[in-house]
């Protein structure tokens, strides 16, 4: 079930609003999760984060423009697979191309 986001959630430490900031709220097994686009100014990266209802980041996919790579990080051992799958698909759709115009890596 998709729900409209109530308001902007604070982004994680070191992350800032990119002007493209959006959230998508999802209910999965009676738990609320959010997907949000964030940038990390320290790592020079743009990504999509999966957060729980309290705003804790559970997983992320970040596009690194320094070395043209995509990185996936899981911060919780109990992230439901459908949410991880949605996170990866959303990252492919939302992160576009690298800063130099190169396309994202193709799926294997």
URNOR-V136221 format. One line per field, one symbol per residue. ss: DSSP state (A for helix, B for strand, O for the rest). burial: + if it has 24 or more other C-alpha atoms within 12 Angstrom, else -. A space follows every 50 residues. Layout:
ss->???
burial->???
This chain:
ss->OBBOOOOOOOOOOOBBOOOOOOBBBBBBOOBBBBBBBBBBOOOOBBBBBB BBOOOOBBBBBBBBOOOOBBBBBBOOOOOOAAAAAAAAAAAAAAOOOOOO OOOOOOOO
burial->--------++++--++----++++++-----+++++++++----++++++ +++-+++++++++++---++++-+----+---++-+++-+++-+++-+-- ---+----
